[in-house]
């Protein structure tokens, strides 16, 4: 029996409240990853964080593409979206032991997420792309479920295979994957910019909440109070950096043709935002260490997290500027390098001082951005007057 025809008149012109609720649930994944990385702050812990987040982030972006095609305005669609939320909640709750003890439960949650996604997407105008997408996502879910039945090195190997199957293999064989029919996916520029901007706001907000909840009140002093204030200033600076580019990003994406728009969206909002949000996870981990011991050096792992997070964030923003052909890359990359060079301050001198330096570098960059923008506006008005 054929499914009823998709409603071609529906378009996602803006993010709906249920999608924002969906994002709040997904951001628990980012909070859990930050806590997991804080527990094992070494290269092994970082690798595990990248692996878990890579698997879950690819499916989140799949839901963003889904709701762009199939806006959840009808009750049936909203209920299915709630089922997808339940799957993401299950994966987030079981995330800390996903590679050791609770892998099977994580796998069931992941299978729910994949199944709901494909069920809703199959009713869209992009059914040709969905048919090519399904084998890769279902294959990844099967590998994660299989990993939940095993122990030892085989678990990590199956997880790596799942991430490869889902997010790398389609690009290696585009004729037999959704990449070959990317133009069939309708991309709403304003919708994608708004959706990912809201996700970032929720992620940064949850970072601040987690830091505030973890403040040691038994020895709250000037150092801790200063660390708390700066722990708000750094996410605020990252927020400002991100939203400085959103108007020009939306314009550049809207001006691209359908095939190019799909390719740009995949590059910036799938892979680029993976790096950007991984930077948020590292930043949150570094901030926790600063607030916990503000009057002491944080040590090399925590200092690297505090510097590496904003540096990754800026690198992702610079790459987006390159892809869309907007703004200056050198500013973002230069500040990213300077922030990385500040790592010894936190590792050997003082954690709060390191946080202050990182925040100050971002602030100077933003002030310079604003002055450059004002000068360009004045120059433009002057030229128009002479004309």
LINTAKA-V166015 format. One record per backbone hydrogen bond with DSSP energy under -1.0 kcal/mol. NH is the residue of the N-H (numbers start at 1). CO is the residue of the C=O. E is the energy in kcal/mol with one decimal. If there is no record, write none. Layout:
nh:NH co:CO e:E
nh:NH co:CO e:E
//
This chain:
nh:8 co:6 e:-1.1
nh:10 co:7 e:-1.1
nh:13 co:11 e:-1.2
nh:20 co:16 e:-1.5
nh:21 co:17 e:-2.1
nh:22 co:18 e:-2.1
nh:23 co:19 e:-2.1
nh:24 co:20 e:-1.9
nh:25 co:21 e:-1.9
nh:26 co:22 e:-2.3
nh:27 co:23 e:-2.3
nh:28 co:25 e:-1.2
nh:29 co:26 e:-2.2
nh:31 co:27 e:-2.1
nh:32 co:28 e:-2.7
nh:33 co:29 e:-2.3
nh:34 co:30 e:-2.1
nh:35 co:31 e:-1.9
nh:36 co:32 e:-2.5
nh:37 co:33 e:-2.7
nh:38 co:34 e:-2.1
nh:39 co:35 e:-1.5
nh:40 co:36 e:-1.6
nh:42 co:40 e:-1.9
nh:46 co:42 e:-2.3
nh:47 co:43 e:-2.3
nh:48 co:44 e:-2.3
nh:49 co:45 e:-2.2
nh:50 co:46 e:-2.6
nh:51 co:47 e:-2.1
nh:52 co:48 e:-2.5
nh:53 co:49 e:-2.6
nh:54 co:50 e:-2.3
nh:55 co:51 e:-1.7
nh:56 co:52 e:-2.0
nh:57 co:53 e:-3.2
nh:58 co:54 e:-1.4
nh:60 co:56 e:-2.0
nh:61 co:57 e:-2.6
nh:62 co:58 e:-1.4
nh:63 co:59 e:-1.7
nh:64 co:60 e:-1.7
nh:65 co:61 e:-2.2
nh:66 co:62 e:-2.0
nh:67 co:63 e:-2.9
nh:68 co:64 e:-1.1
nh:69 co:65 e:-1.1
nh:70 co:66 e:-3.5
nh:73 co:71 e:-2.5
nh:78 co:74 e:-2.2
nh:79 co:75 e:-2.4
nh:80 co:76 e:-2.0
nh:81 co:77 e:-2.3
nh:82 co:78 e:-2.2
nh:83 co:79 e:-1.7
nh:84 co:80 e:-2.0
nh:85 co:81 e:-2.2
nh:86 co:82 e:-2.2
nh:87 co:83 e:-1.9
nh:88 co:84 e:-2.2
nh:89 co:85 e:-3.0
nh:90 co:86 e:-2.3
nh:91 co:87 e:-2.1
nh:92 co:88 e:-2.4
nh:93 co:89 e:-2.5
nh:94 co:90 e:-1.9
nh:98 co:95 e:-1.8
nh:100 co:97 e:-1.6
nh:102 co:97 e:-1.9
nh:106 co:102 e:-2.1
nh:107 co:103 e:-2.4
nh:108 co:104 e:-2.0
nh:109 co:105 e:-2.2
nh:110 co:106 e:-2.5
nh:111 co:107 e:-2.2
nh:112 co:108 e:-2.0
nh:113 co:109 e:-2.0
nh:114 co:110 e:-2.4
nh:115 co:111 e:-2.7
nh:116 co:112 e:-2.6
nh:117 co:113 e:-1.9
nh:118 co:114 e:-2.3
nh:119 co:115 e:-2.4
nh:120 co:116 e:-2.4
nh:121 co:117 e:-2.3
nh:122 co:118 e:-2.0
nh:123 co:120 e:-1.4
nh:124 co:121 e:-2.0
nh:130 co:126 e:-2.0
nh:131 co:127 e:-2.3
nh:133 co:129 e:-1.4
nh:134 co:130 e:-2.6
nh:137 co:133 e:-1.8
nh:138 co:134 e:-2.8
nh:139 co:135 e:-1.8
nh:140 co:136 e:-2.1
nh:141 co:137 e:-2.1
nh:142 co:138 e:-2.3
nh:143 co:139 e:-2.0
nh:144 co:140 e:-2.1
nh:145 co:141 e:-2.4
nh:146 co:142 e:-2.3
nh:147 co:143 e:-2.1
nh:148 co:144 e:-1.4
nh:149 co:146 e:-1.2
nh:150 co:147 e:-1.3
nh:155 co:152 e:-1.6
nh:157 co:153 e:-2.1
nh:158 co:154 e:-2.3
nh:159 co:155 e:-2.2
nh:160 co:156 e:-2.5
nh:161 co:157 e:-2.1
nh:162 co:158 e:-2.1
nh:163 co:159 e:-2.5
nh:164 co:160 e:-2.5
nh:165 co:161 e:-2.7
nh:166 co:162 e:-2.2
nh:167 co:163 e:-2.6
nh:168 co:164 e:-1.7
nh:169 co:164 e:-3.0
nh:171 co:168 e:-1.2
nh:173 co:169 e:-1.6
nh:176 co:173 e:-1.8
nh:177 co:174 e:-1.3
nh:180 co:174 e:-1.2
nh:180 co:177 e:-1.2
nh:181 co:178 e:-1.1
nh:182 co:179 e:-1.4
nh:184 co:181 e:-2.0
nh:185 co:182 e:-1.8
nh:192 co:188 e:-2.6
nh:193 co:189 e:-2.3
nh:194 co:190 e:-2.2
nh:195 co:191 e:-3.0
nh:196 co:192 e:-2.2
nh:197 co:193 e:-1.8
nh:198 co:194 e:-2.5
nh:199 co:195 e:-2.0
nh:200 co:196 e:-2.1
nh:201 co:197 e:-2.1
nh:202 co:198 e:-2.4
nh:203 co:199 e:-2.6
nh:204 co:200 e:-2.9
nh:205 co:201 e:-2.5
nh:206 co:202 e:-2.6
nh:207 co:203 e:-1.6
nh:208 co:204 e:-2.0
nh:209 co:205 e:-2.3
nh:210 co:206 e:-2.6
nh:211 co:207 e:-1.9
nh:212 co:208 e:-2.7
nh:213 co:209 e:-2.5
nh:214 co:210 e:-1.0
nh:215 co:212 e:-1.1
nh:217 co:215 e:-1.2
nh:219 co:216 e:-1.0
nh:220 co:217 e:-1.0
nh:225 co:221 e:-2.7
nh:226 co:222 e:-2.7
nh:227 co:223 e:-2.1
nh:228 co:224 e:-2.4
nh:229 co:225 e:-2.1
nh:230 co:226 e:-2.4
nh:231 co:227 e:-2.1
nh:233 co:229 e:-1.9
nh:234 co:230 e:-2.4
nh:236 co:232 e:-1.9
nh:237 co:233 e:-2.2
nh:238 co:234 e:-2.1
nh:239 co:235 e:-2.6
nh:240 co:236 e:-2.5
nh:241 co:237 e:-2.3
nh:242 co:238 e:-2.2
nh:243 co:239 e:-2.4
nh:244 co:240 e:-1.1
nh:245 co:242 e:-1.2
nh:249 co:245 e:-2.4
nh:250 co:246 e:-2.6
nh:251 co:247 e:-1.9
nh:252 co:248 e:-2.4
nh:253 co:249 e:-2.4
nh:254 co:250 e:-2.3
nh:255 co:251 e:-1.7
nh:261 co:257 e:-3.0
nh:262 co:258 e:-2.0
nh:263 co:259 e:-2.0
nh:264 co:260 e:-2.9
nh:265 co:261 e:-2.5
nh:266 co:262 e:-2.3
nh:267 co:263 e:-2.1
nh:268 co:264 e:-2.8
nh:269 co:265 e:-2.3
nh:271 co:266 e:-1.7
nh:272 co:267 e:-2.3
nh:273 co:268 e:-1.2
nh:275 co:271 e:-1.7
nh:276 co:272 e:-2.2
nh:277 co:273 e:-2.7
nh:278 co:274 e:-1.9
nh:279 co:275 e:-1.8
nh:280 co:276 e:-1.1
nh:281 co:277 e:-2.1
nh:282 co:278 e:-2.3
nh:283 co:279 e:-2.5
nh:284 co:280 e:-2.6
nh:285 co:281 e:-2.0
nh:286 co:282 e:-2.5
nh:287 co:283 e:-2.6
nh:288 co:284 e:-2.0
nh:289 co:285 e:-1.4
nh:290 co:286 e:-1.7
nh:291 co:287 e:-2.5
nh:292 co:288 e:-2.0
nh:293 co:289 e:-1.7
nh:296 co:293 e:-1.2
nh:298 co:346 e:-2.6
nh:303 co:299 e:-2.3
nh:304 co:300 e:-2.7
nh:305 co:301 e:-1.8
nh:306 co:302 e:-2.4
nh:307 co:303 e:-2.1
nh:308 co:304 e:-3.3
nh:309 co:305 e:-2.2
nh:311 co:307 e:-1.7
nh:312 co:308 e:-2.5
nh:313 co:309 e:-2.3
nh:314 co:310 e:-2.7
nh:315 co:311 e:-2.3
nh:316 co:312 e:-2.4
nh:317 co:313 e:-2.0
nh:318 co:314 e:-2.6
nh:319 co:315 e:-2.2
nh:320 co:316 e:-2.1
nh:321 co:317 e:-2.0
nh:322 co:318 e:-2.0
nh:323 co:319 e:-2.6
nh:324 co:320 e:-2.5
nh:325 co:321 e:-1.2
nh:326 co:321 e:-2.0
nh:333 co:329 e:-2.3
nh:334 co:330 e:-2.9
nh:335 co:331 e:-2.2
nh:336 co:332 e:-2.0
nh:337 co:333 e:-2.1
nh:338 co:334 e:-2.3
nh:339 co:335 e:-2.5
nh:340 co:336 e:-2.0
nh:341 co:337 e:-2.3
nh:343 co:340 e:-1.6
nh:345 co:342 e:-1.6
nh:347 co:343 e:-2.2
nh:348 co:344 e:-2.4
nh:349 co:345 e:-1.7
nh:350 co:345 e:-1.9
nh:351 co:296 e:-2.0
nh:352 co:294 e:-1.1
nh:354 co:350 e:-1.8
nh:355 co:351 e:-2.2
nh:356 co:352 e:-2.5
nh:357 co:353 e:-2.2
nh:358 co:354 e:-2.4
nh:359 co:355 e:-2.4
nh:360 co:356 e:-2.3
nh:361 co:357 e:-2.4
nh:362 co:358 e:-1.8
nh:363 co:359 e:-2.2
nh:364 co:360 e:-2.7
nh:365 co:361 e:-1.9
nh:366 co:362 e:-2.1
nh:367 co:363 e:-2.6
nh:368 co:364 e:-2.5
nh:369 co:365 e:-2.1
nh:370 co:366 e:-2.3
nh:371 co:367 e:-2.4
nh:372 co:368 e:-2.4
nh:373 co:369 e:-2.3
nh:374 co:370 e:-2.6
nh:375 co:371 e:-2.5
nh:376 co:372 e:-2.2
nh:377 co:373 e:-2.1
nh:378 co:374 e:-2.4
nh:379 co:375 e:-2.5
nh:380 co:376 e:-2.3
nh:381 co:377 e:-2.2
nh:382 co:378 e:-2.4
nh:383 co:379 e:-2.4
nh:384 co:380 e:-2.1
nh:385 co:381 e:-2.2
nh:386 co:382 e:-2.0
nh:387 co:383 e:-1.9
//
